[in-house]
Amino acid sequence: MRRILIIGAGRSASSLIAYLLSKSESENLHLVVADLSLALAEKKIKNHPNASAIVLDIFNVENRKAAIKDASIVISMLPAHLHIEIAKDCLQFRKHLVTASYISDAMQALNEEAKENNLIFMNEIGLDPGIDHMSAMKVIDEIRAKGGNMLLFESFCGGLVAPESDTNLWNYKFTWAPRNVVLAGQGGAAKFIQEGTYKYIPYGALFRRTEFLEVEGYGKFEAYSNRDSLKYRSIYGLDDILTLYRGTIRRVGFSKAWNMFVQLGMTDDSYIMEGSENMSYRQFINSFLPYHPTDSAEIKTRLLLKIDQDDIMWDKLLELDLFNPDKKVNLPNATPAQILEKILSDSWTLQPDDKDMIVMYHKFGYELNGEKLQIDSKMVCIGDDQTYTAMAKTVGLPVAMATLLILNKKITTPGVQLPINKEVYLPILKELEEYGVVFNEQKMPYFGYNPDLF
């Protein structure tokens, strides 16, 4: 049997493992699911006859190499910075590799050696990055095939809570790594290009500059800019495009409310707060407020943020129990961002019956035969439950599908790559539709922007 080694059995691996197990008989597969936790790996394979679970510490070089040597292909679902040693072992033992992570400089440096060994190192084949690449390149390639000239590309994606599970004033719950949500947008100004002009949004202004979107059947959303919208300009072949913007989707009102944390300084991860272990939630917020001999923390917060007591922004803060003097942070040597993450997790953790939702939205502006047109492509995916979430489906299924296509020699281009070629995106997008990941495209006139505004 063909052995697929899956390293990492976390949340994103659930749908991946279930998909490959469903194909194991017809495709002659045996899955080896490796994790630091044997119990977790065993839970994911559910005693399936075509799967086995093993304990694997990837820092145990001997065990790691032995597992990779025995595999037909390797899937790494570990954090991105841990892929590189696995990739080097795959080169040594001539094994293909699939990951959902961004291509790091270290991974890219293996490109020539992978090509020389006729190995496929497929990366960025999850959701974002992944499905965003594939669905975008499909439309861009179709426009080019007709002789069209790209004028605009905007791409938005967000992991949200499904409407039936939307039960708080923020219209948001954590569907993926909470730390990434708290630190979003930090590390430099967001940059993009609009009507041929480079634009920059510093972190302090990021959540005040949003674009509004509407998805039929799901209402209105907003999006704030990703840190570097220009990263894929050359990769997508859009070097001459006038407008290129990538953003993160949230429900309307989220960004304005989140900006309160930014103004207060609660998202800062650069320093440790003294006495954080014994700090109460009330002491935490009061740490960022000016001293006043008589004003309460509540009054000082409203004055500093310029919000009234009947403002929905104030209700959102109260809902988080931020002013509770009895709740303790219980985190030693914590940064403000770590404490904020802990507080938000109290209110924003998905409950057992909650479902998550993925929303992706692309806009393509182009000129064809003298006519300016626009295509809007939208996708909404709702999770099944807390195991087979929308996030797990949209991350894990493309990884699994790419793995099978490589095994079956349907994907043959060697090297370190992302899924922007037709041999990759056409079969995967088609099969994803069977699992509810469907893009609906709408064509309309393209009016562009008024250059005088930018």
Phi, psi and omega per residue, in radians:
M1 nan 2.665 3.107
R2 -1.435 2.185 -3.025
R3 -1.685 2.136 3.055
I4 -1.853 2.047 3.100
L5 -1.623 2.076 3.090
I6 -1.891 1.970 -3.117
I7 -1.740 1.950 -3.087
G8 1.893 2.045 -3.068
A9 -2.037 0.553 -3.121
G10 -1.265 -2.911 -3.027
R11 -1.026 -0.671 -3.064
S12 -1.260 -0.210 -3.108
A13 -1.543 -0.151 -3.020
S14 -1.043 -0.957 -3.109
S15 -1.228 -0.581 3.080
L16 -1.025 -0.874 -3.117
I17 -1.159 -0.761 -3.138
A18 -1.061 -0.723 3.133
Y19 -1.084 -0.869 -3.082
L20 -1.181 -0.595 3.061
L21 -1.136 -0.639 3.120
S22 -1.158 -0.389 -3.135
K23 -1.759 -0.027 -2.951
S24 -1.113 -0.644 3.129
E25 -1.220 -0.914 -3.069
S26 -1.192 -0.494 -3.079
E27 -1.804 0.067 3.100
N28 1.006 0.971 -3.064
L29 -1.954 2.578 2.891
H30 -2.235 2.166 -3.127
L31 -1.644 2.318 2.982
V32 -1.980 1.910 -3.105
V33 -1.739 2.036 -3.035
A34 -1.982 2.314 -3.142
D35 -2.707 2.791 3.030
L36 -1.076 -0.544 3.127
S37 -1.759 1.925 3.098
L38 -1.103 -0.666 -3.128
A39 -1.070 -0.709 3.131
L40 -1.161 -0.770 3.128
A41 -1.093 -0.718 3.132
E42 -1.159 -0.654 3.120
K43 -1.069 -0.661 -3.081
K44 -1.278 -0.516 -3.094
I45 -1.589 -0.264 3.011
K46 0.917 0.770 3.093
N47 1.019 0.445 3.140
H48 -1.153 2.382 -3.091
P49 -1.149 -0.372 -3.110
N50 -1.773 0.504 -3.137
A51 -2.590 2.655 3.040
S52 -2.443 2.639 -3.133
A53 -1.956 2.414 3.103
I54 -2.361 2.698 3.004
V55 -1.467 2.290 3.096
L56 -2.496 2.080 2.954
D57 -1.731 1.969 -3.022
I58 -1.174 -0.245 3.075
F59 -1.452 -0.115 2.972
N60 -1.503 1.682 -2.971
V61 -1.047 -0.744 -3.091
E62 -1.091 -0.842 -3.132
N63 -1.160 -0.677 3.131
R64 -1.102 -0.821 -3.133
K65 -1.117 -0.680 -3.140
A66 -1.105 -0.733 -3.138
A67 -1.156 -0.734 -3.125
I68 -1.215 -0.670 -3.140
K69 -1.053 -0.601 -3.086
D70 -1.440 -0.131 -3.033
A71 -1.566 2.717 2.979
S72 -1.494 -0.580 3.109
I73 -2.707 2.675 -3.059
V74 -2.110 2.339 3.000
I75 -1.994 2.177 3.066
S76 -1.876 2.049 3.076
M77 -1.902 0.434 3.117
L78 -1.453 2.939 3.002
P79 -0.971 2.611 -2.960
A80 -0.946 -0.693 -3.041
H81 -1.236 -0.159 -3.132
L82 -1.682 -0.075 -3.099
H83 -1.217 -0.520 -2.875
I84 -1.124 -0.700 3.129
E85 -1.180 -0.626 3.070
I86 -1.112 -0.730 3.131
A87 -1.089 -0.698 3.127
K88 -1.140 -0.671 3.071
D89 -1.147 -0.660 3.110
C90 -1.098 -0.631 3.049
L91 -1.136 -0.774 -3.106
Q92 -1.065 -0.719 -3.064
F93 -1.782 0.147 3.081
R94 0.981 1.025 3.114
K95 -2.081 2.436 3.015
H96 -1.209 2.707 -3.098
L97 -2.372 2.453 3.096
V98 -2.276 2.289 3.045
T99 -2.409 2.835 3.085
A100 -1.739 0.071 -2.972
S101 -1.615 2.803 3.027
Y102 -1.040 2.578 3.095
I103 -1.295 2.012 3.104
S104 -1.424 2.906 3.080
D105 -1.067 -0.675 -3.140
A106 -1.141 -0.684 3.100
M107 -1.188 -0.755 3.136
Q108 -1.053 -0.558 -3.129
A109 -1.138 -0.271 3.132
L110 -1.575 0.030 -3.014
N111 -1.009 -0.900 -3.073
E112 -1.120 -0.718 3.133
E113 -1.159 -0.650 3.079
A114 -1.108 -0.743 3.115
K115 -1.102 -0.744 -3.141
E116 -1.060 -0.548 3.139
N117 -1.667 0.120 -3.129
N118 0.976 0.723 -3.126
L119 -1.855 2.515 3.076
I120 -1.786 2.060 3.006
F121 -1.926 1.574 -3.083
M122 -1.536 2.126 3.126
N123 -2.120 3.031 3.052
E124 0.927 0.771 -3.081
I125 -2.077 0.675 3.069
G126 -1.865 -2.155 3.132
L127 -1.676 -1.232 -3.137
D128 -2.452 1.528 0.363
P129 -1.571 2.569 3.059
G130 2.596 -1.566 -3.141
I131 -1.065 -0.557 3.084
D132 -1.072 -0.783 3.101
H133 -1.042 -0.876 -3.007
M134 -1.143 -0.807 -3.111
S135 -1.202 -0.564 3.100
A136 -1.239 -0.827 -3.088
M137 -1.158 -0.532 3.095
K138 -1.043 -0.862 -3.114
V139 -1.228 -0.736 3.141
I140 -1.066 -0.770 3.120
D141 -1.128 -0.651 3.112
E142 -1.148 -0.702 3.105
I143 -1.106 -0.792 -3.139
R144 -1.128 -0.665 -3.121
A145 -1.091 -0.466 3.112
K146 -1.525 -0.057 -3.116
G147 1.627 0.225 -3.113
G148 -1.354 2.727 3.120
N149 -2.019 2.107 -3.086
M150 -1.233 2.310 3.107
L151 -1.954 -0.605 -3.039
L152 -2.547 2.425 2.949
F153 -2.455 2.062 3.045
E154 -2.144 2.377 -3.068
S155 -2.379 2.292 -3.077
F156 -2.316 2.502 3.086
C157 -2.623 2.552 3.108
G158 -2.684 2.476 2.976
G159 -1.702 2.056 -3.005
L160 -2.257 -3.134 3.041
V161 -1.664 2.454 -3.138
A162 -1.125 2.649 -3.080
P163 -0.928 -0.695 -3.093
E164 -1.249 -0.250 3.126
S165 -1.932 0.166 -3.111
D166 -1.468 1.681 -2.961
T167 -2.145 0.210 3.094
N168 -2.233 2.916 -3.055
L169 -1.188 -0.340 -3.140
W170 -1.467 -0.189 -3.083
N171 0.927 0.718 -3.068
Y172 -2.705 2.504 2.955
K173 -2.486 2.748 -3.136
F174 -1.241 2.066 3.072
T175 -1.901 -0.103 3.122
W176 -2.632 -2.839 -3.004
A177 -0.973 1.949 -3.122
P178 -1.040 -0.608 -3.115
R179 -1.068 -0.678 3.128
N180 -1.123 -0.581 3.109
V181 -1.171 -0.792 -3.102
V182 -1.128 -0.642 -3.064
L183 -1.630 0.052 -3.067
A184 -0.954 2.329 3.037
G185 1.536 -0.101 -3.105
Q186 -1.498 2.833 3.090
G187 1.752 0.259 3.133
G188 2.378 2.915 -3.120
A189 -1.248 2.533 2.968
A190 -1.201 2.413 3.136
K191 -2.331 2.491 3.138
F192 -2.733 -3.140 3.114
I193 -2.227 2.366 -3.104
Q194 -2.361 2.072 -3.110
E195 0.886 0.735 3.072
G196 1.416 0.025 -3.130
T197 -1.964 2.256 3.102
Y198 -1.241 2.385 -3.126
K199 -2.180 2.546 -3.121
Y200 -2.348 2.367 3.089
I201 -2.165 1.938 3.101
P202 -1.138 2.732 -3.068
Y203 -0.955 -0.679 -3.106
G204 -1.111 -0.324 -3.137
A205 -1.942 -0.046 -2.972
L206 -1.004 -0.753 -3.025
F207 -1.537 0.096 3.005
R208 -1.774 -0.068 -3.103
R209 -2.072 1.668 -3.079
T210 -2.174 2.720 3.044
E211 -1.940 2.495 -3.078
F212 -1.783 2.466 -3.084
L213 -2.305 2.698 3.059
E214 -2.297 2.316 3.102
V215 -2.104 2.101 -3.081
E216 -0.954 2.257 3.131
G217 1.540 -0.209 -3.097
Y218 -2.215 -0.080 3.028
G219 1.512 -2.722 -3.037
K220 -1.649 2.584 3.069
F221 -2.350 2.940 3.006
E222 -2.259 2.839 3.116
A223 -2.477 2.376 3.017
Y224 -1.852 2.731 -2.987
S225 -1.231 2.414 2.952
N226 -1.214 2.825 -3.023
R227 -1.139 -0.732 -3.133
D228 -2.308 1.690 3.126
S229 -1.353 -0.217 -3.007
L230 -1.655 0.016 -3.032
K231 -1.000 -0.648 -3.039
Y232 -1.814 0.224 -3.077
R233 -1.003 -0.892 -3.135
S234 -1.248 -0.676 -3.118
I235 -1.068 -0.685 3.117
Y236 -1.431 -0.085 -3.093
G237 1.281 0.621 -3.062
L238 -2.034 0.593 -3.079
D239 -1.037 -0.535 -3.074
D240 -1.750 0.137 -3.075
I241 -1.207 2.557 -3.085
L242 -1.426 -0.609 -3.095
T243 -2.315 2.177 3.099
L244 -2.479 2.088 -3.014
Y245 -2.567 2.314 3.056
R246 -2.176 2.411 -3.076
G247 -2.506 2.944 3.132
T248 -1.865 2.287 -3.048
I249 -1.551 2.366 2.974
R250 -2.433 2.933 3.018
R251 -1.221 2.644 -3.114
V252 -1.027 2.295 3.133
G253 1.780 -0.316 -3.109
F254 -1.124 -0.806 -3.036
S255 -1.130 -0.713 3.117
K256 -1.076 -0.711 3.129
A257 -1.232 -0.726 3.137
W258 -1.084 -0.565 -3.130
N259 -1.072 -0.385 3.053
M260 -1.082 -0.728 3.109
F261 -1.120 -0.691 3.132
V262 -1.104 -0.792 3.138
Q263 -1.071 -0.703 -3.116
L264 -1.261 -0.445 -3.102
G265 1.710 0.200 -3.046
M266 -1.301 -0.269 -3.120
T267 -1.620 0.059 -3.100
D268 -1.246 2.296 -3.126
D269 -2.050 0.313 -2.980
S270 -1.706 -0.111 -3.135
Y271 -2.593 2.781 -3.125
I272 -1.704 2.428 3.111
M273 -1.595 2.184 -3.128
E274 -1.092 2.398 3.084
G275 1.206 0.415 -3.048
S276 -1.085 -0.539 -3.084
E277 -1.083 -0.652 -3.102
N278 -1.743 0.073 -3.090
M279 -1.301 2.418 3.029
S280 -1.525 2.874 3.088
Y281 -1.021 -0.698 -3.131
R282 -1.127 -0.715 3.103
Q283 -1.138 -0.603 3.124
F284 -1.051 -0.933 -3.117
I285 -1.191 -0.597 3.140
N286 -1.170 -0.393 3.110
S287 -1.095 -0.428 -3.091
F288 -1.726 0.028 -3.074
L289 -1.827 2.608 3.122
P290 -1.178 2.679 3.107
Y291 -1.266 2.443 3.004
H292 -2.579 2.342 -3.040
P293 -1.179 -0.391 -3.069
T294 -2.197 -0.504 -3.082
D295 -1.216 2.406 3.096
S296 -1.324 2.937 3.086
A297 -1.062 -0.625 3.136
E298 -1.114 -0.830 -3.128
I299 -1.117 -0.763 -3.135
K300 -1.105 -0.645 3.121
T301 -1.133 -0.795 -3.124
R302 -1.142 -0.672 3.124
L303 -1.155 -0.763 -3.099
L304 -1.165 -0.703 -3.095
L305 -1.560 -0.088 3.141
K306 0.997 0.878 3.084
I307 -2.170 2.563 3.140
D308 -1.565 2.899 -3.106
Q309 -1.199 -0.409 3.129
D310 -1.708 0.208 3.120
D311 -1.407 2.443 3.111
I312 -1.068 -0.477 3.103
M313 -1.073 -0.678 3.115
W314 -1.175 -0.722 3.099
D315 -1.058 -0.634 3.137
K316 -1.148 -0.686 3.093
L317 -1.166 -0.758 3.139
L318 -1.089 -0.630 -3.114
E319 -1.063 -0.471 -3.116
L320 -1.459 -0.045 3.118
D321 1.102 0.560 -3.064
L322 -1.123 -0.436 -3.043
F323 -1.753 0.247 -3.120
N324 -1.301 2.093 -3.112
P325 -1.400 -0.181 -3.052
D326 -1.727 -0.380 3.117
K327 -1.372 2.275 -3.095
K328 -1.807 2.563 3.113
V329 -1.207 -0.760 3.105
N330 0.991 0.618 3.075
L331 -2.204 1.959 3.123
P332 -1.284 2.495 3.053
N333 0.883 0.845 -3.044
A334 -1.702 2.590 3.024
T335 -1.471 2.864 3.050
P336 -0.962 -0.722 -3.127
A337 -1.099 -0.679 3.126
Q338 -1.175 -0.667 3.110
I339 -1.198 -0.740 3.100
L340 -1.051 -0.740 3.108
E341 -1.014 -0.751 3.126
K342 -1.085 -0.788 -3.125
I343 -1.120 -0.773 -3.123
L344 -1.160 -0.598 -3.138
S345 -1.094 -0.466 3.074
D346 -1.041 -0.653 -3.027
S347 -1.812 -0.446 -2.959
W348 -1.889 0.167 3.088
T349 -1.341 2.334 3.109
L350 -1.088 2.331 3.098
Q351 -1.443 2.853 -3.051
P352 -0.930 -0.589 -3.112
D353 -1.674 0.029 -3.135
D354 -1.296 2.671 3.052
K355 -2.151 2.568 3.101
D356 -1.756 3.055 -3.078
M357 -2.584 2.395 3.019
I358 -1.897 2.302 3.040
V359 -2.143 2.237 3.055
M360 -2.244 2.442 -3.031
Y361 -2.529 2.108 3.054
H362 -1.998 2.524 2.983
K363 -2.134 2.253 3.117
F364 -2.119 2.035 3.029
G365 -1.840 2.348 -3.081
Y366 -2.691 2.857 3.099
E367 -2.045 2.266 -3.107
L368 -2.452 2.121 3.140
N369 0.924 0.735 3.098
G370 1.394 -0.017 -3.118
E371 -1.919 2.374 3.104
K372 -1.667 2.182 -3.043
L373 -2.274 2.837 3.084
Q374 -2.383 2.447 3.016
I375 -2.066 2.187 2.998
D376 -1.811 2.203 -3.129
S377 -2.085 2.129 -3.009
K378 -2.231 2.470 3.097
M379 -2.410 2.329 3.038
V380 -2.223 2.256 3.112
C381 -2.224 2.223 3.130
I382 -1.835 2.367 3.123
G383 -1.222 2.791 3.122
D384 -1.501 -0.749 -3.117
D385 -2.878 -2.861 -3.082
Q386 -1.383 -0.158 3.047
T387 -1.680 -0.927 -3.127
Y388 -1.728 1.236 -3.126
T389 -1.312 2.893 3.044
A390 -1.077 -0.646 3.122
M391 -1.136 -0.782 3.132
A392 -1.108 -0.686 3.121
K393 -1.128 -0.856 -3.019
T394 -1.321 -0.382 3.026
V395 -1.507 -0.842 -2.992
G396 -1.345 -0.671 -3.074
L397 -1.113 -0.793 3.095
P398 -1.073 -0.634 3.080
V399 -1.052 -0.827 -3.120
A400 -1.123 -0.760 -3.120
M401 -1.132 -0.731 3.102
A402 -1.098 -0.675 3.139
T403 -1.049 -0.807 3.123
L404 -1.153 -0.696 3.127
L405 -1.103 -0.644 3.087
I406 -1.202 -0.798 3.123
L407 -1.024 -0.667 -3.083
N408 -1.575 0.192 3.077
K409 1.025 0.559 3.025
K410 -1.570 -0.469 2.952
I411 -1.864 2.121 -3.001
T412 -2.221 -0.235 -3.103
T413 -1.183 2.093 -3.089
P414 -1.438 2.911 3.062
G415 1.970 3.021 3.043
V416 -1.371 2.147 -2.986
Q417 -2.654 2.947 2.988
L418 -2.140 2.875 -2.899
P419 -1.469 1.153 -3.122
I420 -1.920 0.056 3.128
N421 -1.733 2.613 -3.065
K422 -1.037 -0.608 -3.121
E423 -1.102 -0.339 3.112
V424 -1.690 -0.952 -2.943
Y425 -1.348 -0.542 -3.095
L426 -1.122 -0.913 -3.135
P427 -1.185 -0.594 -3.097
I428 -1.246 -0.793 3.111
L429 -1.069 -0.669 3.133
K430 -1.133 -0.764 -3.120
E431 -1.262 -0.582 3.121
L432 -1.038 -0.514 3.124
E433 -1.056 -0.544 3.107
E434 -1.158 -0.317 -3.107
Y435 -1.903 0.299 3.045
G436 1.506 0.143 3.096
V437 -1.713 1.559 -2.982
V438 -2.151 2.274 3.070
F439 -1.704 2.216 3.077
N440 -1.793 2.141 -3.064
E441 -1.847 2.423 3.141
Q442 -2.294 2.221 -3.129
K443 -1.780 2.487 -3.098
M444 -2.726 2.951 3.039
P445 -1.147 2.596 3.101
Y446 -1.883 2.116 -3.094
F447 -1.767 -0.233 3.105
G448 1.154 -2.795 -3.113
Y449 -2.041 2.774 2.978
N450 -1.465 1.942 -3.068
P451 -1.006 -0.443 -3.115
D452 -1.188 -0.285 -3.124
L453 -1.485 -0.183 -2.986
F454 -2.044 nan nan
